[in-house]
Amino acid sequence: MTFYSDTVTERVLTTGPMRAINRNGEVTFYLNMTPTGNFSDTVSFRQGVAVMKATLRHQVVLNTLTNAFTAHFDCIVTSSEPFTLNGKSYRLSKPGEPFVINFSGHLNQNGPPSAFMAGFVTGLELQSMGR
């Protein structure tokens, strides 16, 4: 699976070397059995079948001296379509269910990629459709 976020920056707050960036938008998760996501062509992460969409609010906190950052996303599922893996049917959560994404990283001035990051998702459930 891959995902793509489409967001709009609402506000940027700066205090000393720290910058907080607040955004709203939508995230879509795609099922692609042979993903070819490439940071040089970010649209490539939209390949496949859209299996889940969610609204999102997120904040990135960036240390402009070190280029280290953290990001927190609050998401609510707006649609979830069944998909099949190994002959079994699944979906990612149900509309109305919340989930959270957190990650940390470091900006890469020589991109792509524009940053190196790692993180985790909580509350997003892979649900069996009983087949």
MIZAKE-924881 format. One record per atom (N, C-alpha, C): residue number from 1; atom name; x, y, z. Coordinates in nm, 3 decimals, padded with zeros to 5 digits, always signed. Example, Ala and Ser with C-alpha at 12.3 -4.5 7.8 and 13.67 -1.06 7.14 Angstrom:
2
{num:1 | atomo:N | east:+01.319 | north:-00.569 | up:+00.780}
{num:1 | atomo:CA | east:+01.230 | north:-00.450 | up:+00.780}
{num:1 | atomo:C | east:+01.320 | north:-00.330 | up:+00.780}
{num:2 | atomo:N | east:+01.285 | north:-00.225 | up:+00.708}
{num:2 | atomo:CA | east:+01.367 | north:-00.106 | up:+00.714}
{num:2 | atomo:C | east:+01.290 | north:+00.003 | up:+00.787}
This chain:
131
{num:1 | atomo:N | east:+00.083 | north:-00.118 | up:+00.000}
{num:1 | atomo:CA | east:+00.000 | north:+00.000 | up:+00.000}
{num:1 | atomo:C | east:+00.088 | north:+00.124 | up:+00.000}
{num:2 | atomo:N | east:+00.035 | north:+00.227 | up:-00.064}
{num:2 | atomo:CA | east:+00.098 | north:+00.358 | up:-00.059}
{num:2 | atomo:C | east:-00.010 | north:+00.458 | up:-00.017}
{num:3 | atomo:N | east:+00.032 | north:+00.578 | up:+00.014}
{num:3 | atomo:CA | east:-00.065 | north:+00.682 | up:+00.047}
{num:3 | atomo:C | east:-00.017 | north:+00.815 | up:-00.007}
{num:4 | atomo:N | east:-00.111 | north:+00.906 | up:-00.021}
{num:4 | atomo:CA | east:-00.080 | north:+01.040 | up:-00.070}
{num:4 | atomo:C | east:-00.166 | north:+01.138 | up:+00.007}
{num:5 | atomo:N | east:-00.104 | north:+01.243 | up:+00.059}
{num:5 | atomo:CA | east:-00.176 | north:+01.347 | up:+00.133}
{num:5 | atomo:C | east:-00.185 | north:+01.473 | up:+00.048}
{num:6 | atomo:N | east:-00.303 | north:+01.531 | up:+00.045}
{num:6 | atomo:CA | east:-00.327 | north:+01.658 | up:-00.023}
{num:6 | atomo:C | east:-00.369 | north:+01.757 | up:+00.085}
{num:7 | atomo:N | east:-00.284 | north:+01.856 | up:+00.116}
{num:7 | atomo:CA | east:-00.309 | north:+01.945 | up:+00.229}
{num:7 | atomo:C | east:-00.293 | north:+02.091 | up:+00.191}
{num:8 | atomo:N | east:-00.348 | north:+02.175 | up:+00.278}
{num:8 | atomo:CA | east:-00.336 | north:+02.320 | up:+00.266}
{num:8 | atomo:C | east:-00.278 | north:+02.371 | up:+00.398}
{num:9 | atomo:N | east:-00.176 | north:+02.454 | up:+00.391}
{num:9 | atomo:CA | east:-00.118 | north:+02.513 | up:+00.512}
{num:9 | atomo:C | east:-00.209 | north:+02.622 | up:+00.564}
{num:10 | atomo:N | east:-00.250 | north:+02.609 | up:+00.690}
{num:10 | atomo:CA | east:-00.336 | north:+02.707 | up:+00.754}
{num:10 | atomo:C | east:-00.258 | north:+02.814 | up:+00.828}
{num:11 | atomo:N | east:-00.149 | north:+02.771 | up:+00.893}
{num:11 | atomo:CA | east:-00.077 | north:+02.865 | up:+00.978}
{num:11 | atomo:C | east:+00.065 | north:+02.815 | up:+00.999}
{num:12 | atomo:N | east:+00.157 | north:+02.909 | up:+01.007}
{num:12 | atomo:CA | east:+00.297 | north:+02.878 | up:+01.040}
{num:12 | atomo:C | east:+00.335 | north:+02.969 | up:+01.156}
{num:13 | atomo:N | east:+00.381 | north:+02.907 | up:+01.264}
{num:13 | atomo:CA | east:+00.424 | north:+02.982 | up:+01.383}
{num:13 | atomo:C | east:+00.573 | north:+02.960 | up:+01.402}
{num:14 | atomo:N | east:+00.645 | north:+03.068 | up:+01.429}
{num:14 | atomo:CA | east:+00.789 | north:+03.058 | up:+01.450}
{num:14 | atomo:C | east:+00.824 | north:+03.117 | up:+01.585}
{num:15 | atomo:N | east:+00.905 | north:+03.044 | up:+01.661}
{num:15 | atomo:CA | east:+00.959 | north:+03.093 | up:+01.788}
{num:15 | atomo:C | east:+01.104 | north:+03.049 | up:+01.794}
{num:16 | atomo:N | east:+01.194 | north:+03.145 | up:+01.779}
{num:16 | atomo:CA | east:+01.336 | north:+03.113 | up:+01.771}
{num:16 | atomo:C | east:+01.360 | north:+03.021 | up:+01.653}
{num:17 | atomo:N | east:+01.436 | north:+02.913 | up:+01.673}
{num:17 | atomo:CA | east:+01.464 | north:+02.822 | up:+01.561}
{num:17 | atomo:C | east:+01.353 | north:+02.720 | up:+01.535}
{num:18 | atomo:N | east:+01.247 | north:+02.723 | up:+01.618}
{num:18 | atomo:CA | east:+01.140 | north:+02.625 | up:+01.604}
{num:18 | atomo:C | east:+01.027 | north:+02.681 | up:+01.518}
{num:19 | atomo:N | east:+00.978 | north:+02.597 | up:+01.426}
{num:19 | atomo:CA | east:+00.869 | north:+02.637 | up:+01.337}
{num:19 | atomo:C | east:+00.759 | north:+02.530 | up:+01.346}
{num:20 | atomo:N | east:+00.636 | north:+02.573 | up:+01.373}
{num:20 | atomo:CA | east:+00.521 | north:+02.483 | up:+01.375}
{num:20 | atomo:C | east:+00.434 | north:+02.513 | up:+01.254}
{num:21 | atomo:N | east:+00.403 | north:+02.410 | up:+01.178}
{num:21 | atomo:CA | east:+00.324 | north:+02.424 | up:+01.054}
{num:21 | atomo:C | east:+00.196 | north:+02.344 | up:+01.071}
{num:22 | atomo:N | east:+00.081 | north:+02.410 | up:+01.061}
{num:22 | atomo:CA | east:-00.049 | north:+02.345 | up:+01.075}
{num:22 | atomo:C | east:-00.113 | north:+02.332 | up:+00.938}
{num:23 | atomo:N | east:-00.164 | north:+02.211 | up:+00.908}
{num:23 | atomo:CA | east:-00.226 | north:+02.185 | up:+00.778}
{num:23 | atomo:C | east:-00.355 | north:+02.106 | up:+00.796}
{num:24 | atomo:N | east:-00.446 | north:+02.122 | up:+00.698}
{num:24 | atomo:CA | east:-00.569 | north:+02.043 | up:+00.686}
{num:24 | atomo:C | east:-00.573 | north:+01.982 | up:+00.548}
{num:25 | atomo:N | east:-00.644 | north:+01.870 | up:+00.535}
{num:25 | atomo:CA | east:-00.658 | north:+01.813 | up:+00.402}
{num:25 | atomo:C | east:-00.715 | north:+01.674 | up:+00.406}
{num:26 | atomo:N | east:-00.670 | north:+01.593 | up:+00.310}
{num:26 | atomo:CA | east:-00.720 | north:+01.457 | up:+00.293}
{num:26 | atomo:C | east:-00.602 | north:+01.364 | up:+00.263}
{num:27 | atomo:N | east:-00.612 | north:+01.242 | up:+00.313}
{num:27 | atomo:CA | east:-00.514 | north:+01.139 | up:+00.281}
{num:27 | atomo:C | east:-00.588 | north:+01.022 | up:+00.217}
{num:28 | atomo:N | east:-00.528 | north:+00.965 | up:+00.113}
{num:28 | atomo:CA | east:-00.586 | north:+00.849 | up:+00.044}
{num:28 | atomo:C | east:-00.484 | north:+00.736 | up:+00.046}
{num:29 | atomo:N | east:-00.530 | north:+00.616 | up:+00.082}
{num:29 | atomo:CA | east:-00.446 | north:+00.496 | up:+00.080}
{num:29 | atomo:C | east:-00.480 | north:+00.417 | up:-00.045}
{num:30 | atomo:N | east:-00.375 | north:+00.369 | up:-00.114}
{num:30 | atomo:CA | east:-00.390 | north:+00.297 | up:-00.241}
{num:30 | atomo:C | east:-00.334 | north:+00.156 | up:-00.229}
{num:31 | atomo:N | east:-00.407 | north:+00.060 | up:-00.287}
{num:31 | atomo:CA | east:-00.358 | north:-00.078 | up:-00.297}
{num:31 | atomo:C | east:-00.300 | north:-00.095 | up:-00.436}
{num:32 | atomo:N | east:-00.172 | north:-00.129 | up:-00.440}
{num:32 | atomo:CA | east:-00.103 | north:-00.153 | up:-00.567}
{num:32 | atomo:C | east:-00.014 | north:-00.275 | up:-00.543}
{num:33 | atomo:N | east:-00.044 | north:-00.384 | up:-00.609}
{num:33 | atomo:CA | east:+00.029 | north:-00.509 | up:-00.586}
{num:33 | atomo:C | east:+00.174 | north:-00.502 | up:-00.630}
{num:34 | atomo:N | east:+00.209 | north:-00.407 | up:-00.716}
{num:34 | atomo:CA | east:+00.348 | north:-00.386 | up:-00.756}
{num:34 | atomo:C | east:+00.378 | north:-00.235 | up:-00.745}
{num:35 | atomo:N | east:+00.385 | north:-00.184 | up:-00.622}
{num:35 | atomo:CA | east:+00.405 | north:-00.039 | up:-00.604}
{num:35 | atomo:C | east:+00.539 | north:+00.006 | up:-00.661}
{num:36 | atomo:N | east:+00.535 | north:+00.124 | up:-00.723}
{num:36 | atomo:CA | east:+00.656 | north:+00.182 | up:-00.782}
{num:36 | atomo:C | east:+00.673 | north:+00.326 | up:-00.734}
{num:37 | atomo:N | east:+00.633 | north:+00.353 | up:-00.609}
{num:37 | atomo:CA | east:+00.645 | north:+00.488 | up:-00.554}
{num:37 | atomo:C | east:+00.787 | north:+00.540 | up:-00.566}
{num:38 | atomo:N | east:+00.799 | north:+00.664 | up:-00.612}
{num:38 | atomo:CA | east:+00.929 | north:+00.725 | up:-00.637}
{num:38 | atomo:C | east:+00.923 | north:+00.869 | up:-00.590}
{num:39 | atomo:N | east:+01.011 | north:+00.908 | up:-00.498}
{num:39 | atomo:CA | east:+01.009 | north:+01.043 | up:-00.442}
{num:39 | atomo:C | east:+01.042 | north:+01.150 | up:-00.547}
{num:40 | atomo:N | east:+01.101 | north:+01.111 | up:-00.659}
{num:40 | atomo:CA | east:+01.126 | north:+01.207 | up:-00.767}
{num:40 | atomo:C | east:+00.998 | north:+01.238 | up:-00.844}
{num:41 | atomo:N | east:+00.898 | north:+01.150 | up:-00.829}
{num:41 | atomo:CA | east:+00.769 | north:+01.167 | up:-00.895}
{num:41 | atomo:C | east:+00.662 | north:+01.132 | up:-00.793}
{num:42 | atomo:N | east:+00.628 | north:+01.226 | up:-00.704}
{num:42 | atomo:CA | east:+00.539 | north:+01.196 | up:-00.592}
{num:42 | atomo:C | east:+00.401 | north:+01.149 | up:-00.635}
{num:43 | atomo:N | east:+00.357 | north:+01.185 | up:-00.756}
{num:43 | atomo:CA | east:+00.228 | north:+01.138 | up:-00.805}
{num:43 | atomo:C | east:+00.229 | north:+00.985 | up:-00.818}
{num:44 | atomo:N | east:+00.347 | north:+00.924 | up:-00.830}
{num:44 | atomo:CA | east:+00.356 | north:+00.779 | up:-00.842}
{num:44 | atomo:C | east:+00.298 | north:+00.708 | up:-00.719}
{num:45 | atomo:N | east:+00.289 | north:+00.777 | up:-00.605}
{num:45 | atomo:CA | east:+00.232 | north:+00.717 | up:-00.485}
{num:45 | atomo:C | east:+00.080 | north:+00.707 | up:-00.493}
{num:46 | atomo:N | east:+00.020 | north:+00.767 | up:-00.597}
{num:46 | atomo:CA | east:-00.124 | north:+00.760 | up:-00.619}
{num:46 | atomo:C | east:-00.164 | north:+00.644 | up:-00.711}
{num:47 | atomo:N | east:-00.069 | north:+00.563 | up:-00.751}
{num:47 | atomo:CA | east:-00.100 | north:+00.451 | up:-00.841}
{num:47 | atomo:C | east:-00.170 | north:+00.341 | up:-00.762}
{num:48 | atomo:N | east:-00.262 | north:+00.272 | up:-00.827}
{num:48 | atomo:CA | east:-00.336 | north:+00.164 | up:-00.763}
{num:48 | atomo:C | east:-00.480 | north:+00.202 | up:-00.741}
{num:49 | atomo:N | east:-00.547 | north:+00.122 | up:-00.660}
{num:49 | atomo:CA | east:-00.689 | north:+00.140 | up:-00.631}
{num:49 | atomo:C | east:-00.703 | north:+00.211 | up:-00.497}
{num:50 | atomo:N | east:-00.778 | north:+00.320 | up:-00.494}
{num:50 | atomo:CA | east:-00.802 | north:+00.391 | up:-00.367}
{num:50 | atomo:C | east:-00.891 | north:+00.303 | up:-00.279}
{num:51 | atomo:N | east:-00.839 | north:+00.262 | up:-00.161}
{num:51 | atomo:CA | east:-00.916 | north:+00.174 | up:-00.073}
{num:51 | atomo:C | east:-00.963 | north:+00.245 | up:+00.054}
{num:52 | atomo:N | east:-00.908 | north:+00.364 | up:+00.085}
{num:52 | atomo:CA | east:-00.952 | north:+00.436 | up:+00.204}
{num:52 | atomo:C | east:-00.916 | north:+00.582 | up:+00.191}
{num:53 | atomo:N | east:-01.008 | north:+00.669 | up:+00.233}
{num:53 | atomo:CA | east:-00.983 | north:+00.813 | up:+00.238}
{num:53 | atomo:C | east:-01.016 | north:+00.863 | up:+00.377}
{num:54 | atomo:N | east:-00.944 | north:+00.967 | up:+00.419}
{num:54 | atomo:CA | east:-00.968 | north:+01.026 | up:+00.550}
{num:54 | atomo:C | east:-00.937 | north:+01.175 | up:+00.547}
{num:55 | atomo:N | east:-01.011 | north:+01.250 | up:+00.628}
{num:55 | atomo:CA | east:-00.974 | north:+01.390 | up:+00.649}
{num:55 | atomo:C | east:-00.856 | north:+01.390 | up:+00.744}
{num:56 | atomo:N | east:-00.778 | north:+01.497 | up:+00.740}
{num:56 | atomo:CA | east:-00.664 | north:+01.505 | up:+00.831}
{num:56 | atomo:C | east:-00.638 | north:+01.648 | up:+00.876}
{num:57 | atomo:N | east:-00.588 | north:+01.657 | up:+00.997}
{num:57 | atomo:CA | east:-00.530 | north:+01.780 | up:+01.052}
{num:57 | atomo:C | east:-00.392 | north:+01.737 | up:+01.099}
{num:58 | atomo:N | east:-00.291 | north:+01.814 | up:+01.063}
{num:58 | atomo:CA | east:-00.161 | north:+01.775 | up:+01.114}
{num:58 | atomo:C | east:-00.075 | north:+01.896 | up:+01.146}
{num:59 | atomo:N | east:+00.022 | north:+01.869 | up:+01.233}
{num:59 | atomo:CA | east:+00.117 | north:+01.972 | up:+01.271}
{num:59 | atomo:C | east:+00.257 | north:+01.913 | up:+01.259}
{num:60 | atomo:N | east:+00.343 | north:+01.988 | up:+01.194}
{num:60 | atomo:CA | east:+00.484 | north:+01.954 | up:+01.184}
{num:60 | atomo:C | east:+00.559 | north:+02.055 | up:+01.270}
{num:61 | atomo:N | east:+00.650 | north:+02.006 | up:+01.355}
{num:61 | atomo:CA | east:+00.737 | north:+02.094 | up:+01.433}
{num:61 | atomo:C | east:+00.879 | north:+02.072 | up:+01.382}
{num:62 | atomo:N | east:+00.938 | north:+02.179 | up:+01.328}
{num:62 | atomo:CA | east:+01.070 | north:+02.172 | up:+01.264}
{num:62 | atomo:C | east:+01.171 | north:+02.254 | up:+01.342}
{num:63 | atomo:N | east:+01.287 | north:+02.197 | up:+01.370}
{num:63 | atomo:CA | east:+01.400 | north:+02.270 | up:+01.425}
{num:63 | atomo:C | east:+01.481 | north:+02.320 | up:+01.306}
{num:64 | atomo:N | east:+01.477 | north:+02.449 | up:+01.279}
{num:64 | atomo:CA | east:+01.542 | north:+02.503 | up:+01.160}
{num:64 | atomo:C | east:+01.694 | north:+02.505 | up:+01.170}
{num:65 | atomo:N | east:+01.748 | north:+02.482 | up:+01.291}
{num:65 | atomo:CA | east:+01.894 | north:+02.474 | up:+01.305}
{num:65 | atomo:C | east:+01.948 | north:+02.337 | up:+01.266}
{num:66 | atomo:N | east:+01.872 | north:+02.232 | up:+01.301}
{num:66 | atomo:CA | east:+01.919 | north:+02.095 | up:+01.276}
{num:66 | atomo:C | east:+01.845 | north:+02.025 | up:+01.163}
{num:67 | atomo:N | east:+01.732 | north:+02.083 | up:+01.119}
{num:67 | atomo:CA | east:+01.644 | north:+02.024 | up:+01.018}
{num:67 | atomo:C | east:+01.574 | north:+01.897 | up:+01.066}
{num:68 | atomo:N | east:+01.575 | north:+01.871 | up:+01.197}
{num:68 | atomo:CA | east:+01.500 | north:+01.759 | up:+01.253}
{num:68 | atomo:C | east:+01.354 | north:+01.803 | up:+01.271}
{num:69 | atomo:N | east:+01.260 | north:+01.707 | up:+01.254}
{num:69 | atomo:CA | east:+01.119 | north:+01.742 | up:+01.270}
{num:69 | atomo:C | east:+01.040 | north:+01.625 | up:+01.326}
{num:70 | atomo:N | east:+00.924 | north:+01.658 | up:+01.381}
{num:70 | atomo:CA | east:+00.825 | north:+01.559 | up:+01.420}
{num:70 | atomo:C | east:+00.693 | north:+01.601 | up:+01.354}
{num:71 | atomo:N | east:+00.607 | north:+01.503 | up:+01.331}
{num:71 | atomo:CA | east:+00.476 | north:+01.532 | up:+01.272}
{num:71 | atomo:C | east:+00.371 | north:+01.447 | up:+01.340}
{num:72 | atomo:N | east:+00.254 | north:+01.508 | up:+01.361}
{num:72 | atomo:CA | east:+00.141 | north:+01.440 | up:+01.423}
{num:72 | atomo:C | east:+00.018 | north:+01.465 | up:+01.336}
{num:73 | atomo:N | east:-00.052 | north:+01.357 | up:+01.298}
{num:73 | atomo:CA | east:-00.172 | north:+01.365 | up:+01.214}
{num:73 | atomo:C | east:-00.291 | north:+01.310 | up:+01.292}
{num:74 | atomo:N | east:-00.400 | north:+01.385 | up:+01.298}
{num:74 | atomo:CA | east:-00.529 | north:+01.335 | up:+01.347}
{num:74 | atomo:C | east:-00.616 | north:+01.314 | up:+01.225}
{num:75 | atomo:N | east:-00.663 | north:+01.190 | up:+01.204}
{num:75 | atomo:CA | east:-00.738 | north:+01.155 | up:+01.083}
{num:75 | atomo:C | east:-00.872 | north:+01.091 | up:+01.120}
{num:76 | atomo:N | east:-00.970 | north:+01.112 | up:+01.033}
{num:76 | atomo:CA | east:-01.101 | north:+01.046 | up:+01.046}
{num:76 | atomo:C | east:-01.137 | north:+00.986 | up:+00.911}
{num:77 | atomo:N | east:-01.163 | north:+00.855 | up:+00.911}
{num:77 | atomo:CA | east:-01.196 | north:+00.784 | up:+00.787}
{num:77 | atomo:C | east:-01.327 | north:+00.840 | up:+00.730}
{num:78 | atomo:N | east:-01.324 | north:+00.875 | up:+00.600}
{num:78 | atomo:CA | east:-01.445 | north:+00.923 | up:+00.532}
{num:78 | atomo:C | east:-01.502 | north:+00.819 | up:+00.436}
{num:79 | atomo:N | east:-01.417 | north:+00.730 | up:+00.385}
{num:79 | atomo:CA | east:-01.466 | north:+00.620 | up:+00.301}
{num:79 | atomo:C | east:-01.366 | north:+00.505 | up:+00.308}
{num:80 | atomo:N | east:-01.419 | north:+00.383 | up:+00.295}
{num:80 | atomo:CA | east:-01.336 | north:+00.263 | up:+00.300}
{num:80 | atomo:C | east:-01.395 | north:+00.159 | up:+00.208}
{num:81 | atomo:N | east:-01.319 | north:+00.119 | up:+00.107}
{num:81 | atomo:CA | east:-01.366 | north:+00.023 | up:+00.008}
{num:81 | atomo:C | east:-01.303 | north:-00.114 | up:+00.032}
{num:82 | atomo:N | east:-01.381 | north:-00.221 | up:+00.019}
{num:82 | atomo:CA | east:-01.325 | north:-00.356 | up:+00.034}
{num:82 | atomo:C | east:-01.219 | north:-00.383 | up:-00.074}
{num:83 | atomo:N | east:-01.119 | north:-00.463 | up:-00.037}
{num:83 | atomo:CA | east:-01.016 | north:-00.506 | up:-00.131}
{num:83 | atomo:C | east:-00.977 | north:-00.649 | up:-00.097}
{num:84 | atomo:N | east:-00.915 | north:-00.717 | up:-00.192}
{num:84 | atomo:CA | east:-00.883 | north:-00.858 | up:-00.176}
{num:84 | atomo:C | east:-00.732 | north:-00.878 | up:-00.173}
{num:85 | atomo:N | east:-00.688 | north:-00.959 | up:-00.076}
{num:85 | atomo:CA | east:-00.548 | north:-01.003 | up:-00.065}
{num:85 | atomo:C | east:-00.548 | north:-01.153 | up:-00.041}
{num:86 | atomo:N | east:-00.475 | north:-01.226 | up:-00.121}
{num:86 | atomo:CA | east:-00.465 | north:-01.372 | up:-00.106}
{num:86 | atomo:C | east:-00.602 | north:-01.438 | up:-00.096}
{num:87 | atomo:N | east:-00.696 | north:-01.392 | up:-00.176}
{num:87 | atomo:CA | east:-00.829 | north:-01.452 | up:-00.179}
{num:87 | atomo:C | east:-00.921 | north:-01.413 | up:-00.066}
{num:88 | atomo:N | east:-00.878 | north:-01.326 | up:+00.024}
{num:88 | atomo:CA | east:-00.961 | north:-01.282 | up:+00.135}
{num:88 | atomo:C | east:-00.994 | north:-01.134 | up:+00.120}
{num:89 | atomo:N | east:-01.113 | north:-01.097 | up:+00.163}
{num:89 | atomo:CA | east:-01.160 | north:-00.960 | up:+00.149}
{num:89 | atomo:C | east:-01.138 | north:-00.882 | up:+00.280}
{num:90 | atomo:N | east:-01.087 | north:-00.758 | up:+00.268}
{num:90 | atomo:CA | east:-01.057 | north:-00.673 | up:+00.383}
{num:90 | atomo:C | east:-01.101 | north:-00.529 | up:+00.355}
{num:91 | atomo:N | east:-01.097 | north:-00.448 | up:+00.460}
{num:91 | atomo:CA | east:-01.107 | north:-00.303 | up:+00.446}
{num:91 | atomo:C | east:-01.026 | north:-00.239 | up:+00.559}
{num:92 | atomo:N | east:-00.988 | north:-00.113 | up:+00.539}
{num:92 | atomo:CA | east:-00.916 | north:-00.037 | up:+00.641}
{num:92 | atomo:C | east:-01.017 | north:+00.047 | up:+00.719}
{num:93 | atomo:N | east:-01.053 | north:+00.001 | up:+00.836}
{num:93 | atomo:CA | east:-01.145 | north:+00.070 | up:+00.926}
{num:93 | atomo:C | east:-01.278 | north:+00.102 | up:+00.859}
{num:94 | atomo:N | east:-01.361 | north:+00.178 | up:+00.927}
{num:94 | atomo:CA | east:-01.494 | north:+00.215 | up:+00.879}
{num:94 | atomo:C | east:-01.505 | north:+00.367 | up:+00.879}
{num:95 | atomo:N | east:-01.591 | north:+00.423 | up:+00.792}
{num:95 | atomo:CA | east:-01.613 | north:+00.568 | up:+00.796}
{num:95 | atomo:C | east:-01.651 | north:+00.614 | up:+00.936}
{num:96 | atomo:N | east:-01.594 | north:+00.726 | up:+00.975}
{num:96 | atomo:CA | east:-01.617 | north:+00.783 | up:+01.107}
{num:96 | atomo:C | east:-01.515 | north:+00.743 | up:+01.211}
{num:97 | atomo:N | east:-01.434 | north:+00.640 | up:+01.185}
{num:97 | atomo:CA | east:-01.336 | north:+00.596 | up:+01.283}
{num:97 | atomo:C | east:-01.209 | north:+00.681 | up:+01.274}
{num:98 | atomo:N | east:-01.155 | north:+00.721 | up:+01.391}
{num:98 | atomo:CA | east:-01.033 | north:+00.802 | up:+01.393}
{num:98 | atomo:C | east:-00.907 | north:+00.714 | up:+01.393}
{num:99 | atomo:N | east:-00.797 | north:+00.771 | up:+01.344}
{num:99 | atomo:CA | east:-00.666 | north:+00.710 | up:+01.360}
{num:99 | atomo:C | east:-00.562 | north:+00.821 | up:+01.365}
{num:100 | atomo:N | east:-00.443 | north:+00.787 | up:+01.413}
{num:100 | atomo:CA | east:-00.336 | north:+00.884 | up:+01.435}
{num:100 | atomo:C | east:-00.209 | north:+00.835 | up:+01.366}
{num:101 | atomo:N | east:-00.138 | north:+00.928 | up:+01.304}
{num:101 | atomo:CA | east:-00.007 | north:+00.899 | up:+01.245}
{num:101 | atomo:C | east:+00.095 | north:+00.988 | up:+01.314}
{num:102 | atomo:N | east:+00.207 | north:+00.931 | up:+01.358}
{num:102 | atomo:CA | east:+00.318 | north:+01.007 | up:+01.417}
{num:102 | atomo:C | east:+00.447 | north:+00.964 | up:+01.350}
{num:103 | atomo:N | east:+00.533 | north:+01.060 | up:+01.320}
{num:103 | atomo:CA | east:+00.665 | north:+01.025 | up:+01.271}
{num:103 | atomo:C | east:+00.765 | north:+01.136 | up:+01.300}
{num:104 | atomo:N | east:+00.890 | north:+01.097 | up:+01.294}
{num:104 | atomo:CA | east:+01.002 | north:+01.190 | up:+01.312}
{num:104 | atomo:C | east:+01.092 | north:+01.177 | up:+01.192}
{num:105 | atomo:N | east:+01.169 | north:+01.282 | up:+01.167}
{num:105 | atomo:CA | east:+01.257 | north:+01.274 | up:+01.052}
{num:105 | atomo:C | east:+01.359 | north:+01.386 | up:+01.047}
{num:106 | atomo:N | east:+01.427 | north:+01.391 | up:+00.935}
{num:106 | atomo:CA | east:+01.531 | north:+01.490 | up:+00.910}
{num:106 | atomo:C | east:+01.522 | north:+01.533 | up:+00.765}
{num:107 | atomo:N | east:+01.516 | north:+01.665 | up:+00.742}
{num:107 | atomo:CA | east:+01.510 | north:+01.715 | up:+00.605}
{num:107 | atomo:C | east:+01.638 | north:+01.682 | up:+00.531}
{num:108 | atomo:N | east:+01.626 | north:+01.654 | up:+00.402}
{num:108 | atomo:CA | east:+01.739 | north:+01.621 | up:+00.317}
{num:108 | atomo:C | east:+01.754 | north:+01.731 | up:+00.212}
{num:109 | atomo:N | east:+01.852 | north:+01.816 | up:+00.228}
{num:109 | atomo:CA | east:+01.872 | north:+01.930 | up:+00.137}
{num:109 | atomo:C | east:+01.907 | north:+01.887 | up:-00.005}
{num:110 | atomo:N | east:+01.961 | north:+01.765 | up:-00.019}
{num:110 | atomo:CA | east:+02.005 | north:+01.718 | up:-00.150}
{num:110 | atomo:C | east:+01.902 | north:+01.629 | up:-00.218}
{num:111 | atomo:N | east:+01.776 | north:+01.631 | up:-00.173}
{num:111 | atomo:CA | east:+01.671 | north:+01.541 | up:-00.222}
{num:111 | atomo:C | east:+01.675 | north:+01.514 | up:-00.370}
{num:112 | atomo:N | east:+01.592 | north:+01.429 | up:-00.425}
{num:112 | atomo:CA | east:+01.494 | north:+01.355 | up:-00.347}
{num:112 | atomo:C | east:+01.555 | north:+01.235 | up:-00.275}
{num:113 | atomo:N | east:+01.492 | north:+01.187 | up:-00.173}
{num:113 | atomo:CA | east:+01.370 | north:+01.240 | up:-00.113}
{num:113 | atomo:C | east:+01.398 | north:+01.369 | up:-00.037}
{num:114 | atomo:N | east:+01.292 | north:+01.443 | up:-00.011}
{num:114 | atomo:CA | east:+01.307 | north:+01.570 | up:+00.059}
{num:114 | atomo:C | east:+01.332 | north:+01.550 | up:+00.208}
{num:115 | atomo:N | east:+01.306 | north:+01.429 | up:+00.259}
{num:115 | atomo:CA | east:+01.329 | north:+01.400 | up:+00.400}
{num:115 | atomo:C | east:+01.343 | north:+01.250 | up:+00.420}
{num:116 | atomo:N | east:+01.410 | north:+01.216 | up:+00.528}
{num:116 | atomo:CA | east:+01.416 | north:+01.077 | up:+00.575}
{num:116 | atomo:C | east:+01.331 | north:+01.072 | up:+00.700}
{num:117 | atomo:N | east:+01.242 | north:+00.969 | up:+00.710}
{num:117 | atomo:CA | east:+01.152 | north:+00.966 | up:+00.824}
{num:117 | atomo:C | east:+01.111 | north:+00.824 | up:+00.858}
{num:118 | atomo:N | east:+01.063 | north:+00.808 | up:+00.980}
{num:118 | atomo:CA | east:+01.009 | north:+00.681 | up:+01.027}
{num:118 | atomo:C | east:+00.901 | north:+00.713 | up:+01.129}
{num:119 | atomo:N | east:+00.800 | north:+00.625 | up:+01.134}
{num:119 | atomo:CA | east:+00.692 | north:+00.651 | up:+01.227}
{num:119 | atomo:C | east:+00.596 | north:+00.535 | up:+01.237}
{num:120 | atomo:N | east:+00.477 | north:+00.564 | up:+01.289}
{num:120 | atomo:CA | east:+00.380 | north:+00.459 | up:+01.312}
{num:120 | atomo:C | east:+00.238 | north:+00.515 | up:+01.307}
{num:121 | atomo:N | east:+00.144 | north:+00.423 | up:+01.287}
{num:121 | atomo:CA | east:+00.001 | north:+00.455 | up:+01.283}
{num:121 | atomo:C | east:-00.065 | north:+00.380 | up:+01.398}
{num:122 | atomo:N | east:-00.158 | north:+00.447 | up:+01.469}
{num:122 | atomo:CA | east:-00.238 | north:+00.380 | up:+01.571}
{num:122 | atomo:C | east:-00.385 | north:+00.402 | up:+01.540}
{num:123 | atomo:N | east:-00.466 | north:+00.301 | up:+01.565}
{num:123 | atomo:CA | east:-00.611 | north:+00.312 | up:+01.549}
{num:123 | atomo:C | east:-00.662 | north:+00.274 | up:+01.412}
{num:124 | atomo:N | east:-00.576 | north:+00.249 | up:+01.316}
{num:124 | atomo:CA | east:-00.620 | north:+00.210 | up:+01.182}
{num:124 | atomo:C | east:-00.624 | north:+00.058 | up:+01.178}
{num:125 | atomo:N | east:-00.743 | north:+00.002 | up:+01.159}
{num:125 | atomo:CA | east:-00.761 | north:-00.141 | up:+01.172}
{num:125 | atomo:C | east:-00.788 | north:-00.207 | up:+01.037}
{num:126 | atomo:N | east:-00.711 | north:-00.313 | up:+01.007}
{num:126 | atomo:CA | east:-00.737 | north:-00.396 | up:+00.891}
{num:126 | atomo:C | east:-00.846 | north:-00.494 | up:+00.930}
{num:127 | atomo:N | east:-00.966 | north:-00.477 | up:+00.871}
{num:127 | atomo:CA | east:-01.083 | north:-00.556 | up:+00.911}
{num:127 | atomo:C | east:-01.113 | north:-00.661 | up:+00.805}
{num:128 | atomo:N | east:-01.128 | north:-00.787 | up:+00.849}
{num:128 | atomo:CA | east:-01.166 | north:-00.896 | up:+00.759}
{num:128 | atomo:C | east:-01.314 | north:-00.881 | up:+00.725}
{num:129 | atomo:N | east:-01.346 | north:-00.903 | up:+00.597}
{num:129 | atomo:CA | east:-01.485 | north:-00.894 | up:+00.552}
{num:129 | atomo:C | east:-01.553 | north:-01.031 | up:+00.554}
{num:130 | atomo:N | east:-01.485 | north:-01.133 | up:+00.613}
{num:130 | atomo:CA | east:-01.547 | north:-01.262 | up:+00.634}
{num:130 | atomo:C | east:-01.547 | north:-01.360 | up:+00.518}
{num:131 | atomo:N | east:-01.468 | north:-01.332 | up:+00.414}
{num:131 | atomo:CA | east:-01.462 | north:-01.428 | up:+00.303}
{num:131 | atomo:C | east:-01.332 | north:-01.499 | up:+00.301}
